[in-house]
Amino acid sequence: MGLKEEMLLLGDRAVTASRALSLISSARKREILRAMADEIVSRRQAITSANSRDMEEARKMGLSSAMLDRLNLTDSRIDTMAAEMREVAELRDPIGEVLLETTRPNGLKIRKVRVPIGVIAIIYESRPNVTADVASLCIKSSNAVVLRGGTESFHSNRAIAEALQAGGESKGLPPYSVQLVQTTDRDAVRELVQMEGKIDLVIPRGGEGLIRAVAEMARVPVIKHYKGVCHTYVDASADLETALRVCENAKCQRPGVCNAMETLLVNEKVAKEFLPKVAHLLESRGVELRGDETARKIVPSMKPATEDDWYAEYLDLILAVKVVPEVRAAVHHINAYGSHLSDAIITTTAEHEAIFTQEVDSAVVYVNTSTRFTDGGEFGMGAEMGISTDKLHARGPMGVDELTSYKYVVVGNGQVRS
């Protein structure tokens, strides 16, 4: 069987599974998800062994430390996978929810009802925990899922996907509800994202190159974000101790993820006091600072920032720093250079808070807290399918609600249109 035929068969199986999933009760889906979580734990040794094989091959390939961190499945991360699946199991079931109900003057009763999207394809790099996260959200929202992970995580993904399908089927999960593309051939991605009538939605997760390639090839809808150039703006009225704590967390807690801070903007009225403090703190954590001319006059140890630095998603312990005159200058910089994913203001001025939250054009805006909270788990979604910077259908972290569409159900008693 050739690649095209193999992918078409996978799509046909997913469509059949999605129709069966749409009929499964909420109680049954909870049982399925709990069984999937249990199977992840019971197959810990097999999953760890597969991940060790991937890690060894990834080191030989020369993957960066950030990519290796994303790939690594520690015991605690396996436990977290299972825990998040159990959390998703207990979420409210969105399917069948009535979003709108009205009666027209002619007596027609119209209901707008949530329904599954159908078959969702996920194309992702490195993080094998994504396999469990997205499968659990898809099953909860009655969608079949097709998984295409990166070459570097192939063995880990396969071990997890096998555990999920086996655990789920023990409680009535339809066959082929969770499918992993069983080839690392890059042409499989092209075939997958062009299967109109079989794949209803594609969600790519990974580097900007992967996401742009998927968006350019696709013939089916794609929800995405290209990169995460996240900012923190320290206002003139900021509590500087709060600002120090937030900046350290936003940059250092996990620098290789899309919601880490990449640019720090500081109001000129507090720059002389704040910049030496934050520079000392971040440099002690190994952060390389790249500042504009004003910032470097205050902290000479900073390297000069170039125009490219304002656009950069470093995914590393590197931070661009700029001094700005006031809040709207910060807003202008963020809207011009940012990725519209997550941006924060540290302030005690209600007017400046309002300007920032209303005028920054990002999926998530924060006040006096870290951009690192842009995550489905942190938002109470149990897990997430990804983070969208699109403006149609879904924006920000995507949970079960974002994996639904709707239909109108219209009930009459013999009315005809005149």
C-alpha positions as a Markdown table, in Angstrom:
| # | Residue | x | y | z |
|---|---|---|---|---|
| 1 | Met | 0.0 | 0.0 | 0.0 |
| 2 | Gly | 1.4 | 3.4 | -1.0 |
| 3 | Leu | 1.6 | 6.4 | 1.3 |
| 4 | Lys | -1.5 | 8.1 | -0.2 |
| 5 | Glu | -3.6 | 5.0 | 0.1 |
| 6 | Glu | -2.4 | 4.5 | 3.7 |
| 7 | Met | -3.3 | 8.0 | 4.7 |
| 8 | Leu | -6.8 | 7.7 | 3.0 |
| 9 | Leu | -7.5 | 4.6 | 4.9 |
| 10 | Leu | -6.5 | 6.3 | 8.1 |
| 11 | Gly | -8.9 | 9.1 | 7.3 |
| 12 | Asp | -11.7 | 6.8 | 6.5 |
| 13 | Arg | -11.2 | 5.0 | 9.8 |
| 14 | Ala | -11.2 | 8.3 | 11.6 |
| 15 | Val | -14.5 | 9.4 | 10.0 |
| 16 | Thr | -16.1 | 6.2 | 11.1 |
| 17 | Ala | -14.8 | 6.6 | 14.6 |
| 18 | Ser | -16.0 | 10.2 | 14.8 |
| 19 | Arg | -19.5 | 9.2 | 14.0 |
| 20 | Ala | -19.5 | 6.5 | 16.7 |
| 21 | Leu | -18.0 | 8.9 | 19.2 |
| 22 | Ser | -20.8 | 11.5 | 18.6 |
| 23 | Leu | -23.2 | 9.0 | 20.1 |
| 24 | Ile | -21.3 | 8.1 | 23.3 |
| 25 | Ser | -22.7 | 9.4 | 26.6 |
| 26 | Ser | -21.0 | 11.8 | 28.9 |
| 27 | Ala | -20.7 | 9.1 | 31.6 |
| 28 | Arg | -19.1 | 6.6 | 29.1 |
| 29 | Lys | -16.6 | 9.3 | 28.0 |
| 30 | Arg | -15.6 | 9.8 | 31.7 |
| 31 | Glu | -15.0 | 6.1 | 32.1 |
| 32 | Ile | -13.0 | 5.9 | 28.8 |
| 33 | Leu | -10.7 | 8.8 | 29.8 |
| 34 | Arg | -10.1 | 7.4 | 33.3 |
| 35 | Ala | -9.2 | 4.1 | 31.7 |
| 36 | Met | -6.8 | 5.8 | 29.3 |
| 37 | Ala | -5.1 | 7.6 | 32.2 |
| 38 | Asp | -4.8 | 4.3 | 34.1 |
| 39 | Glu | -3.2 | 2.6 | 31.1 |
| 40 | Ile | -0.6 | 5.4 | 30.8 |
| 41 | Val | 0.5 | 4.7 | 34.4 |
| 42 | Ser | 0.4 | 1.0 | 34.0 |
| 43 | Arg | 2.6 | 1.2 | 30.9 |
| 44 | Arg | 5.1 | 3.6 | 32.5 |
| 45 | Gln | 8.1 | 1.4 | 31.9 |
| 46 | Ala | 7.3 | 0.9 | 28.2 |
| 47 | Ile | 6.8 | 4.6 | 27.7 |
| 48 | Thr | 10.0 | 5.5 | 29.6 |
| 49 | Ser | 11.9 | 3.0 | 27.6 |
| 50 | Ala | 10.6 | 4.4 | 24.3 |
| 51 | Asn | 11.4 | 7.9 | 25.5 |
| 52 | Ser | 14.9 | 6.9 | 26.4 |
| 53 | Arg | 15.4 | 5.7 | 22.9 |
| 54 | Asp | 14.2 | 9.0 | 21.5 |
| 55 | Met | 16.3 | 11.0 | 23.9 |
| 56 | Glu | 19.4 | 9.1 | 22.8 |
| 57 | Glu | 18.8 | 9.6 | 19.1 |
| 58 | Ala | 17.9 | 13.3 | 19.7 |
| 59 | Arg | 21.3 | 13.9 | 21.4 |
| 60 | Lys | 23.0 | 12.3 | 18.5 |
| 61 | Met | 21.0 | 14.6 | 16.2 |
| 62 | Gly | 22.3 | 17.6 | 18.2 |
| 63 | Leu | 19.0 | 18.9 | 19.3 |
| 64 | Ser | 19.2 | 22.0 | 21.5 |
| 65 | Ser | 18.8 | 21.8 | 25.3 |
| 66 | Ala | 15.3 | 23.5 | 25.0 |
| 67 | Met | 14.2 | 20.8 | 22.5 |
| 68 | Leu | 15.6 | 18.0 | 24.7 |
| 69 | Asp | 13.7 | 19.4 | 27.7 |
| 70 | Arg | 10.5 | 19.3 | 25.7 |
| 71 | Leu | 11.2 | 15.7 | 24.6 |
| 72 | Asn | 12.1 | 14.3 | 28.0 |
| 73 | Leu | 9.4 | 12.3 | 29.9 |
| 74 | Thr | 10.3 | 12.1 | 33.5 |
| 75 | Asp | 8.3 | 10.2 | 36.0 |
| 76 | Ser | 6.6 | 13.4 | 37.2 |
| 77 | Arg | 5.7 | 14.3 | 33.6 |
| 78 | Ile | 4.1 | 10.9 | 33.1 |
| 79 | Asp | 2.1 | 11.3 | 36.3 |
| 80 | Thr | 1.1 | 14.8 | 35.1 |
| 81 | Met | -0.1 | 13.3 | 31.8 |
| 82 | Ala | -2.4 | 10.9 | 33.6 |
| 83 | Ala | -3.5 | 13.5 | 36.2 |
| 84 | Glu | -4.5 | 15.9 | 33.4 |
| 85 | Met | -6.5 | 13.2 | 31.6 |
| 86 | Arg | -8.4 | 12.5 | 34.8 |
| 87 | Glu | -9.0 | 16.3 | 35.1 |
| 88 | Val | -10.4 | 16.4 | 31.6 |
| 89 | Ala | -12.6 | 13.5 | 32.4 |
| 90 | Glu | -14.3 | 15.5 | 35.1 |
| 91 | Leu | -14.9 | 18.6 | 33.0 |
| 92 | Arg | -18.4 | 19.4 | 31.8 |
| 93 | Asp | -19.3 | 17.8 | 28.5 |
| 94 | Pro | -19.9 | 20.5 | 25.9 |
| 95 | Ile | -21.7 | 18.3 | 23.4 |
| 96 | Gly | -25.4 | 18.9 | 23.2 |
| 97 | Glu | -25.2 | 22.1 | 25.1 |
| 98 | Val | -27.9 | 24.6 | 24.0 |
| 99 | Leu | -26.2 | 27.9 | 23.2 |
| 100 | Leu | -29.3 | 29.8 | 22.1 |
| 101 | Glu | -33.0 | 29.0 | 22.1 |
| 102 | Thr | -35.7 | 31.2 | 20.6 |
| 103 | Thr | -39.2 | 31.0 | 19.3 |
| 104 | Arg | -40.1 | 32.9 | 16.1 |
| 105 | Pro | -43.4 | 34.7 | 15.7 |
| 106 | Asn | -44.6 | 31.9 | 13.3 |
| 107 | Gly | -44.1 | 29.4 | 16.1 |
| 108 | Leu | -40.8 | 27.9 | 14.9 |
| 109 | Lys | -38.6 | 26.9 | 17.8 |
| 110 | Ile | -34.9 | 27.3 | 17.0 |
| 111 | Arg | -32.1 | 25.8 | 19.1 |
| 112 | Lys | -28.3 | 26.4 | 18.5 |
| 113 | Val | -26.6 | 23.2 | 19.8 |
| 114 | Arg | -22.9 | 22.3 | 20.3 |
| 115 | Val | -21.7 | 19.4 | 18.2 |
| 116 | Pro | -18.3 | 17.8 | 17.6 |
| 117 | Ile | -16.1 | 19.2 | 14.8 |
| 118 | Gly | -15.5 | 15.6 | 13.6 |
| 119 | Val | -11.9 | 14.6 | 12.8 |
| 120 | Ile | -9.1 | 16.7 | 14.1 |
| 121 | Ala | -5.5 | 16.3 | 13.0 |
| 122 | Ile | -2.6 | 17.4 | 15.3 |
| 123 | Ile | 0.8 | 18.0 | 13.9 |
| 124 | Tyr | 3.4 | 18.6 | 16.6 |
| 125 | Glu | 7.1 | 18.5 | 17.5 |
| 126 | Ser | 9.1 | 17.2 | 20.4 |
| 127 | Arg | 6.6 | 17.1 | 23.3 |
| 128 | Pro | 5.2 | 13.6 | 23.6 |
| 129 | Asn | 2.9 | 14.7 | 26.4 |
| 130 | Val | 0.9 | 16.5 | 23.7 |
| 131 | Thr | -0.2 | 13.0 | 22.5 |
| 132 | Ala | -2.1 | 12.4 | 25.7 |
| 133 | Asp | -3.3 | 16.0 | 26.1 |
| 134 | Val | -4.9 | 16.4 | 22.7 |
| 135 | Ala | -6.3 | 12.9 | 22.7 |
| 136 | Ser | -8.1 | 13.4 | 26.0 |
| 137 | Leu | -9.6 | 16.7 | 24.9 |
| 138 | Cys | -10.7 | 15.3 | 21.5 |
| 139 | Ile | -12.4 | 12.3 | 23.2 |
| 140 | Lys | -14.1 | 14.6 | 25.7 |
| 141 | Ser | -15.5 | 16.6 | 22.9 |
| 142 | Ser | -16.4 | 13.5 | 20.8 |
| 143 | Asn | -13.9 | 14.1 | 18.1 |
| 144 | Ala | -11.7 | 11.5 | 16.5 |
| 145 | Val | -8.0 | 12.5 | 16.5 |
| 146 | Val | -5.1 | 11.8 | 14.1 |
| 147 | Leu | -1.7 | 12.4 | 15.6 |
| 148 | Arg | 1.4 | 13.2 | 13.6 |
| 149 | Gly | 4.3 | 13.8 | 16.0 |
| 150 | Gly | 7.9 | 14.7 | 15.1 |
| 151 | Thr | 10.5 | 12.2 | 14.1 |
| 152 | Glu | 12.5 | 13.0 | 17.3 |
| 153 | Ser | 9.6 | 11.7 | 19.5 |
| 154 | Phe | 8.2 | 8.9 | 17.3 |
| 155 | His | 8.8 | 6.0 | 19.7 |
| 156 | Ser | 7.4 | 7.9 | 22.7 |
| 157 | Asn | 4.4 | 9.0 | 20.8 |
| 158 | Arg | 3.7 | 5.5 | 19.6 |
| 159 | Ala | 3.9 | 4.0 | 23.1 |
| 160 | Ile | 1.6 | 6.7 | 24.5 |
| 161 | Ala | -0.9 | 6.3 | 21.6 |
| 162 | Glu | -1.0 | 2.5 | 22.0 |
| 163 | Ala | -1.7 | 2.9 | 25.7 |
| 164 | Leu | -4.5 | 5.4 | 25.1 |
| 165 | Gln | -6.3 | 3.4 | 22.5 |
| 166 | Ala | -6.0 | 0.1 | 24.5 |
| 167 | Gly | -7.2 | 1.8 | 27.7 |
| 168 | Gly | -10.0 | 3.5 | 26.0 |
| 169 | Glu | -11.2 | 0.4 | 24.1 |
| 170 | Ser | -11.5 | -1.5 | 27.4 |
| 171 | Lys | -14.4 | 0.9 | 28.3 |
| 172 | Gly | -16.0 | 1.2 | 24.8 |
| 173 | Leu | -13.9 | 3.7 | 22.9 |
| 174 | Pro | -14.6 | 3.1 | 19.2 |
| 175 | Pro | -11.7 | 1.6 | 17.2 |
| 176 | Tyr | -9.4 | 4.1 | 15.5 |
| 177 | Ser | -10.6 | 7.0 | 17.6 |
| 178 | Val | -7.0 | 7.8 | 18.4 |
| 179 | Gln | -4.6 | 7.1 | 15.5 |
| 180 | Leu | -0.9 | 7.9 | 15.2 |
| 181 | Val | 0.5 | 8.3 | 11.7 |
| 182 | Gln | 2.9 | 5.3 | 11.5 |
| 183 | Thr | 5.5 | 6.9 | 9.3 |
| 184 | Thr | 8.1 | 9.6 | 9.6 |
| 185 | Asp | 7.9 | 10.4 | 5.9 |
| 186 | Arg | 7.4 | 14.2 | 5.6 |
| 187 | Asp | 5.1 | 13.7 | 2.6 |
| 188 | Ala | 2.6 | 12.2 | 5.1 |
| 189 | Val | 2.0 | 15.7 | 6.5 |
| 190 | Arg | 1.1 | 17.0 | 3.0 |
| 191 | Glu | -1.3 | 14.1 | 2.4 |
| 192 | Leu | -2.9 | 14.6 | 5.9 |
| 193 | Val | -3.6 | 18.3 | 5.6 |
| 194 | Gln | -5.1 | 17.9 | 2.1 |
| 195 | Met | -7.7 | 15.2 | 2.9 |
| 196 | Glu | -10.8 | 17.3 | 2.3 |
| 197 | Gly | -13.9 | 15.5 | 3.5 |
| 198 | Lys | -11.9 | 13.3 | 6.0 |
| 199 | Ile | -10.0 | 15.8 | 8.1 |
| 200 | Asp | -12.1 | 18.6 | 9.4 |
| 201 | Leu | -9.5 | 20.7 | 11.2 |
| 202 | Val | -5.7 | 20.8 | 11.5 |
| 203 | Ile | -3.9 | 22.2 | 14.5 |
| 204 | Pro | -0.1 | 22.5 | 14.1 |
| 205 | Arg | 2.0 | 22.8 | 17.3 |
| 206 | Gly | 5.8 | 23.5 | 17.1 |
| 207 | Gly | 8.2 | 25.9 | 15.6 |
| 208 | Glu | 7.3 | 28.7 | 13.2 |
| 209 | Gly | 8.7 | 26.8 | 10.2 |
| 210 | Leu | 6.5 | 23.8 | 10.8 |
| 211 | Ile | 3.4 | 25.9 | 11.3 |
| 212 | Arg | 3.9 | 28.0 | 8.2 |
| 213 | Ala | 4.6 | 24.9 | 6.1 |
| 214 | Val | 1.3 | 23.3 | 7.3 |
| 215 | Ala | -0.7 | 26.5 | 6.7 |
| 216 | Glu | 0.7 | 26.8 | 3.2 |
| 217 | Met | 0.0 | 23.1 | 2.3 |
| 218 | Ala | -3.4 | 22.7 | 3.9 |
| 219 | Arg | -6.6 | 22.4 | 2.0 |
| 220 | Val | -8.6 | 22.1 | 5.3 |
| 221 | Pro | -9.0 | 24.7 | 8.0 |
| 222 | Val | -6.0 | 25.4 | 10.2 |
| 223 | Ile | -5.9 | 27.0 | 13.7 |
| 224 | Lys | -2.5 | 28.1 | 14.7 |
| 225 | His | 0.0 | 30.6 | 16.2 |
| 226 | Tyr | 3.3 | 31.1 | 14.5 |
| 227 | Lys | 5.5 | 32.0 | 17.5 |
| 228 | Gly | 5.5 | 33.5 | 20.9 |
| 229 | Val | 7.1 | 37.0 | 21.2 |
| 230 | Cys | 5.7 | 37.8 | 24.6 |
| 231 | His | 6.3 | 41.1 | 26.4 |
| 232 | Thr | 6.2 | 42.5 | 30.0 |
| 233 | Tyr | 5.8 | 46.2 | 30.4 |
| 234 | Val | 6.9 | 47.7 | 33.7 |
| 235 | Asp | 4.9 | 50.9 | 34.1 |
| 236 | Ala | 5.9 | 54.1 | 36.0 |
| 237 | Ser | 3.6 | 53.2 | 38.8 |
| 238 | Ala | 4.6 | 49.5 | 39.1 |
| 239 | Asp | 5.4 | 47.8 | 42.4 |
| 240 | Leu | 9.0 | 47.0 | 41.5 |
| 241 | Glu | 9.2 | 44.0 | 43.8 |
| 242 | Thr | 6.2 | 42.5 | 42.0 |
| 243 | Ala | 7.9 | 43.4 | 38.7 |
| 244 | Leu | 11.1 | 41.6 | 39.7 |
| 245 | Arg | 9.2 | 38.5 | 40.7 |
| 246 | Val | 7.1 | 38.4 | 37.6 |
| 247 | Cys | 10.0 | 39.1 | 35.2 |
| 248 | Glu | 12.1 | 36.3 | 36.7 |
| 249 | Asn | 9.2 | 33.9 | 36.4 |
| 250 | Ala | 8.2 | 34.9 | 32.9 |
| 251 | Lys | 11.8 | 34.6 | 31.5 |
| 252 | Cys | 13.4 | 31.9 | 33.6 |
| 253 | Gln | 10.8 | 29.4 | 34.8 |
| 254 | Arg | 10.8 | 27.6 | 31.5 |
| 255 | Pro | 12.5 | 29.7 | 28.7 |
| 256 | Gly | 11.9 | 27.2 | 25.9 |
| 257 | Val | 8.1 | 27.6 | 25.6 |
| 258 | Cys | 5.9 | 30.0 | 23.6 |
| 259 | Asn | 4.5 | 31.9 | 26.6 |
| 260 | Ala | 7.9 | 32.9 | 28.1 |
| 261 | Met | 8.8 | 36.6 | 28.0 |
| 262 | Glu | 11.1 | 37.5 | 25.2 |
| 263 | Thr | 11.1 | 41.4 | 25.5 |
| 264 | Leu | 11.0 | 43.6 | 28.6 |
| 265 | Leu | 9.7 | 47.1 | 28.2 |
| 266 | Val | 10.5 | 49.6 | 31.1 |
| 267 | Asn | 9.0 | 53.0 | 31.6 |
| 268 | Glu | 11.7 | 55.7 | 31.5 |
| 269 | Lys | 10.6 | 57.1 | 34.9 |
| 270 | Val | 11.6 | 53.9 | 36.8 |
| 271 | Ala | 14.3 | 52.6 | 34.4 |
| 272 | Lys | 17.3 | 53.9 | 36.4 |
| 273 | Glu | 16.0 | 52.2 | 39.6 |
| 274 | Phe | 14.5 | 49.0 | 38.1 |
| 275 | Leu | 16.9 | 48.1 | 35.3 |
| 276 | Pro | 20.0 | 47.5 | 37.5 |
| 277 | Lys | 17.9 | 45.3 | 39.9 |
| 278 | Val | 16.3 | 43.2 | 37.2 |
| 279 | Ala | 19.6 | 42.9 | 35.3 |
| 280 | His | 21.4 | 41.6 | 38.4 |
| 281 | Leu | 18.6 | 39.1 | 39.1 |
| 282 | Leu | 18.3 | 37.8 | 35.5 |
| 283 | Glu | 22.1 | 37.7 | 34.8 |
| 284 | Ser | 22.5 | 35.7 | 38.0 |
| 285 | Arg | 20.1 | 33.2 | 36.4 |
| 286 | Gly | 22.2 | 33.0 | 33.2 |
| 287 | Val | 20.1 | 35.4 | 31.1 |
| 288 | Glu | 21.9 | 37.3 | 28.3 |
| 289 | Leu | 20.4 | 40.8 | 28.0 |
| 290 | Arg | 20.3 | 42.8 | 24.8 |
| 291 | Gly | 19.3 | 46.4 | 25.3 |
| 292 | Asp | 18.5 | 49.5 | 23.4 |
| 293 | Glu | 20.8 | 52.6 | 23.7 |
| 294 | Thr | 19.0 | 54.0 | 26.7 |
| 295 | Ala | 18.9 | 50.7 | 28.6 |
| 296 | Arg | 22.7 | 50.1 | 27.9 |
| 297 | Lys | 23.5 | 53.5 | 29.3 |
| 298 | Ile | 21.9 | 52.4 | 32.6 |
| 299 | Val | 23.3 | 48.8 | 32.5 |
| 300 | Pro | 26.5 | 48.8 | 30.3 |
| 301 | Ser | 26.8 | 45.0 | 30.5 |
| 302 | Met | 23.9 | 44.6 | 28.1 |
| 303 | Lys | 24.7 | 43.7 | 24.5 |
| 304 | Pro | 23.4 | 46.1 | 21.9 |
| 305 | Ala | 19.9 | 45.1 | 20.6 |
| 306 | Thr | 19.3 | 45.0 | 16.9 |
| 307 | Glu | 16.0 | 45.5 | 15.0 |
| 308 | Asp | 15.8 | 41.7 | 14.7 |
| 309 | Asp | 15.9 | 41.3 | 18.5 |
| 310 | Trp | 12.5 | 43.0 | 18.8 |
| 311 | Tyr | 10.9 | 40.3 | 16.6 |
| 312 | Ala | 12.9 | 37.4 | 18.1 |
| 313 | Glu | 11.4 | 34.3 | 19.8 |
| 314 | Tyr | 14.6 | 33.1 | 21.5 |
| 315 | Leu | 13.2 | 30.1 | 23.4 |
| 316 | Asp | 16.3 | 30.5 | 25.5 |
| 317 | Leu | 17.9 | 32.5 | 28.3 |
| 318 | Ile | 18.1 | 35.7 | 26.2 |
| 319 | Leu | 16.0 | 38.8 | 26.7 |
| 320 | Ala | 15.6 | 42.0 | 24.7 |
| 321 | Val | 15.2 | 45.2 | 26.8 |
| 322 | Lys | 13.8 | 48.6 | 25.8 |
| 323 | Val | 13.1 | 51.8 | 27.6 |
| 324 | Val | 9.8 | 53.5 | 26.6 |
| 325 | Pro | 8.4 | 56.9 | 27.6 |
| 326 | Glu | 4.8 | 55.9 | 28.5 |
| 327 | Val | 2.2 | 53.2 | 28.3 |
| 328 | Arg | 1.0 | 53.9 | 24.8 |
| 329 | Ala | 4.5 | 53.6 | 23.5 |
| 330 | Ala | 4.7 | 50.2 | 25.1 |
| 331 | Val | 1.4 | 49.3 | 23.4 |
| 332 | His | 2.6 | 50.5 | 20.1 |
| 333 | His | 5.8 | 48.4 | 20.4 |
| 334 | Ile | 3.9 | 45.3 | 21.3 |
| 335 | Asn | 1.4 | 45.6 | 18.5 |
| 336 | Ala | 4.2 | 46.3 | 16.0 |
| 337 | Tyr | 6.7 | 43.6 | 17.0 |
| 338 | Gly | 4.7 | 41.0 | 19.0 |
| 339 | Ser | 3.1 | 37.8 | 18.0 |
| 340 | His | -0.3 | 38.6 | 19.5 |
| 341 | Leu | 0.0 | 35.7 | 22.0 |
| 342 | Ser | 0.5 | 36.9 | 25.5 |
| 343 | Asp | 1.6 | 40.3 | 26.9 |
| 344 | Ala | 1.7 | 41.7 | 30.5 |
| 345 | Ile | 1.7 | 45.1 | 32.2 |
| 346 | Ile | 2.9 | 45.7 | 35.8 |
| 347 | Thr | 1.1 | 48.7 | 37.1 |
| 348 | Thr | -0.9 | 50.2 | 40.0 |
| 349 | Thr | -2.7 | 52.7 | 37.8 |
| 350 | Ala | -6.2 | 51.8 | 36.7 |
| 351 | Glu | -6.1 | 54.1 | 33.7 |
| 352 | His | -2.9 | 52.5 | 32.4 |
| 353 | Glu | -4.3 | 49.0 | 33.0 |
| 354 | Ala | -7.4 | 49.9 | 31.0 |
| 355 | Ile | -5.3 | 51.3 | 28.1 |
| 356 | Phe | -3.1 | 48.2 | 28.0 |
| 357 | Thr | -5.8 | 45.6 | 28.2 |
| 358 | Gln | -8.0 | 47.4 | 25.7 |
| 359 | Glu | -5.4 | 48.3 | 23.1 |
| 360 | Val | -2.9 | 45.5 | 23.1 |
| 361 | Asp | -4.1 | 43.2 | 20.3 |
| 362 | Ser | -3.1 | 39.8 | 21.8 |
| 363 | Ala | -5.0 | 36.6 | 22.6 |
| 364 | Val | -4.2 | 37.0 | 26.3 |
| 365 | Val | -3.3 | 40.2 | 28.2 |
| 366 | Tyr | -2.1 | 40.1 | 31.8 |
| 367 | Val | -2.1 | 42.6 | 34.7 |
| 368 | Asn | 0.5 | 42.2 | 37.5 |
| 369 | Thr | 1.2 | 38.6 | 36.7 |
| 370 | Ser | 3.3 | 36.3 | 34.5 |
| 371 | Thr | 2.7 | 35.5 | 30.8 |
| 372 | Arg | 3.6 | 31.9 | 31.7 |
| 373 | Phe | 0.0 | 31.3 | 32.7 |
| 374 | Thr | -1.1 | 31.1 | 29.1 |
| 375 | Asp | -1.9 | 27.4 | 29.2 |
| 376 | Gly | -5.0 | 25.3 | 29.1 |
| 377 | Gly | -4.2 | 23.6 | 32.4 |
| 378 | Glu | -3.7 | 26.9 | 34.2 |
| 379 | Phe | -7.0 | 28.2 | 32.7 |
| 380 | Gly | -8.9 | 25.3 | 34.1 |
| 381 | Met | -9.2 | 23.4 | 30.8 |
| 382 | Gly | -7.4 | 20.3 | 32.1 |
| 383 | Ala | -5.1 | 20.5 | 29.1 |
| 384 | Glu | -5.0 | 22.3 | 25.8 |
| 385 | Met | -5.0 | 21.5 | 22.1 |
| 386 | Gly | -2.7 | 24.5 | 21.5 |
| 387 | Ile | -2.8 | 28.3 | 21.7 |
| 388 | Ser | -4.4 | 30.2 | 18.8 |
| 389 | Thr | -3.6 | 33.7 | 17.8 |
| 390 | Asp | -6.2 | 33.5 | 15.0 |
| 391 | Lys | -9.4 | 35.5 | 15.5 |
| 392 | Leu | -12.0 | 33.2 | 13.9 |
| 393 | His | -13.5 | 30.4 | 15.9 |
| 394 | Ala | -10.8 | 30.1 | 18.6 |
| 395 | Arg | -8.4 | 32.5 | 20.3 |
| 396 | Gly | -5.9 | 31.8 | 23.2 |
| 397 | Pro | -5.7 | 28.4 | 24.9 |
| 398 | Met | -8.0 | 25.9 | 23.2 |
| 399 | Gly | -10.0 | 23.5 | 25.4 |
| 400 | Val | -13.0 | 21.3 | 24.8 |
| 401 | Asp | -15.3 | 24.2 | 23.9 |
| 402 | Glu | -13.0 | 25.3 | 21.1 |
| 403 | Leu | -13.2 | 21.7 | 19.7 |
| 404 | Thr | -16.9 | 22.1 | 19.0 |
| 405 | Ser | -19.0 | 23.6 | 16.2 |
| 406 | Tyr | -22.7 | 23.9 | 16.4 |
| 407 | Lys | -25.9 | 23.1 | 14.4 |
| 408 | Tyr | -29.3 | 24.7 | 14.4 |
| 409 | Val | -32.2 | 22.4 | 15.3 |
| 410 | Val | -35.5 | 23.9 | 14.1 |
| 411 | Val | -38.8 | 22.4 | 15.3 |
| 412 | Gly | -42.2 | 23.3 | 13.8 |
| 413 | Asn | -45.7 | 22.0 | 13.7 |
| 414 | Gly | -46.4 | 22.2 | 9.9 |
| 415 | Gln | -45.3 | 25.8 | 9.1 |
| 416 | Val | -44.5 | 26.6 | 5.5 |
| 417 | Arg | -42.8 | 29.7 | 4.2 |
| 418 | Ser | -45.0 | 32.1 | 2.2 |
